[in-house]
């Protein structure tokens, strides 16, 4: 509650980082109950000042309809602003929207590019998602070796989807030798 009070004082003075942090506190219910509408308002103030984290969080809220109506086009716009600043979560979320055609046309090439940018920053969700695209051949022919490599990166960080997919690849010998012991592990 005390942190929320101090962040509120700084946010009221127009400090973008404080607005974003206070937005997160409202979003997560830190110091008081969750308030998605207030989180959205605060993220909007910081996003208007070019704060990449706020743009990413506000875009995610628009894509999920949290604190207001679902708006995929606005989500894409906001996530695009943050993604251009190198924000890995925004790149990953925007990549997902492009891969599924949310808020605009489906674009596998753009999804791969965005997932790739986030994956090299260590974003586990981007690594797993790009692994899926390589496994299933979304937008390009399947590349099992690259899928296995990306799944391994995500699996090593504890991503259960990647762990399961990597195990399956070892069972079937996709992208490398068949290895039942490694699949079981």
NORQUIGI-V202811 format. One record per residue. RES is the residue in one small letter. SS is DSSP state (h for helix, s for strand, l for the rest). PHI is phi in degrees with one decimal (* if undefined). NEAR is the number of other ideal C-beta (glycine too) atoms within 10 Angstrom. Layout:
# NORQUIGI-V202811
RES	SS	PHI	NEAR
RES	SS	PHI	NEAR
This chain:
# NORQUIGI-V202811
x	l	*	8
x	h	-67.5	7
x	h	-61.5	12
x	h	-62.8	15
x	h	-64.1	10
x	h	-65.6	12
x	h	-62.1	24
x	h	-62.1	16
x	h	-63.2	11
x	h	-68.4	15
x	h	-63.1	21
x	h	-63.8	12
x	l	-90.3	9
x	l	89.3	11
x	l	-76.0	18
x	h	-60.6	18
x	h	-63.2	15
x	h	-67.0	20
x	h	-62.1	27
x	h	-65.2	27
x	h	-62.7	22
x	h	-65.9	30
x	h	-59.1	31
x	h	-65.2	17
x	h	-63.5	22
x	h	-67.7	25
x	h	-61.9	21
x	h	-91.7	10
x	l	72.2	12
x	l	-86.7	15
x	l	85.7	15
x	l	-173.2	11
x	l	-61.3	6
x	l	-55.7	14
x	l	-145.6	16
x	h	-66.3	17
x	h	-63.7	12
x	h	-69.6	16
x	h	-60.2	24
x	h	-62.2	20
x	h	-62.7	17
x	h	-66.8	27
x	h	-59.7	30
x	h	-62.2	17
x	h	-63.0	21
x	h	-71.0	26
x	h	-61.9	25
x	h	-63.7	13
x	l	-91.3	14
x	l	89.7	12
x	l	-73.0	24
x	h	-60.3	19
x	h	-61.8	21
x	h	-67.5	27
x	h	-60.8	28
x	h	-65.3	27
x	h	-65.8	28
x	h	-65.8	32
x	h	-60.8	31
x	h	-63.7	20
x	h	-65.1	25
x	h	-64.0	25
x	h	-69.4	22
x	h	-101.4	12
x	l	71.6	13
x	l	-91.4	17
x	l	77.0	20
x	l	170.6	15
x	l	-68.6	7
x	l	-70.7	14
x	l	-144.9	16
x	h	-65.7	17
x	h	-64.4	11
x	h	-68.2	17
x	h	-60.7	23
x	h	-59.7	21
x	h	-61.9	15
x	h	-65.6	27
x	h	-63.6	31
x	h	-63.8	17
x	h	-61.0	21
x	h	-70.1	27
x	h	-61.7	26
x	h	-65.7	13
x	l	-89.9	15
x	l	87.6	12
x	l	-75.4	25
x	h	-61.6	21
x	h	-62.7	21
x	h	-64.5	27
x	h	-60.3	28
x	h	-66.4	28
x	h	-64.1	27
x	h	-66.5	33
x	h	-59.0	30
x	h	-62.8	18
x	h	-63.9	24
x	h	-66.1	24
x	h	-68.2	22
x	h	-101.9	11
x	l	72.3	13
x	l	-90.8	16
x	l	79.1	20
x	l	169.4	12
x	l	-67.2	7
x	l	-68.3	14
x	l	-143.4	16
x	h	-64.5	16
x	h	-63.0	11
x	h	-67.3	17
x	h	-61.1	24
x	h	-61.0	21
x	h	-63.0	16
x	h	-67.1	28
x	h	-59.7	29
x	h	-62.8	17
x	h	-61.6	21
x	h	-72.7	27
x	h	-63.2	25
x	h	-69.7	13
x	l	-87.2	15
x	l	90.8	12
x	l	-69.2	24
x	h	-63.7	20
x	h	-66.4	21
x	h	-67.0	27
x	h	-60.9	28
x	h	-67.1	25
x	h	-66.3	26
x	h	-68.2	31
x	h	-58.4	30
x	h	-60.6	18
x	h	-63.3	23
x	h	-68.6	25
x	h	-64.4	21
x	h	-91.5	10
x	l	72.6	13
x	l	-73.1	17
x	l	88.2	15
x	l	-149.4	12
x	l	-61.6	6
x	l	-56.2	15
x	l	-131.9	16
x	h	-64.9	16
x	h	-63.2	13
x	h	-69.1	16
x	h	-60.8	24
x	h	-62.6	20
x	h	-62.8	17
x	h	-67.9	27
x	h	-60.6	29
x	h	-61.7	18
x	h	-59.6	21
x	h	-70.9	26
x	h	-63.1	22
x	h	-64.8	13
x	l	-94.0	15
x	l	95.3	9
x	l	-71.9	19
x	h	-68.5	10
x	h	-64.0	16
x	h	-66.3	25
x	h	-60.7	18
x	h	-65.9	12
x	h	-63.5	22
x	h	-64.4	28
x	h	-59.5	18
x	h	-63.9	13
x	h	-64.0	24
x	h	-66.9	22
x	h	-59.8	14
x	h	-93.4	11
x	l	68.8	13
x	l	-86.6	17
x	l	78.4	21
x	l	171.1	14
x	l	-68.8	7
x	l	-67.7	12
x	l	-147.6	14
x	h	-67.9	11
x	h	-64.5	7
x	h	-68.9	14
x	h	-61.6	15
x	h	-64.3	9
x	l	-62.8	10
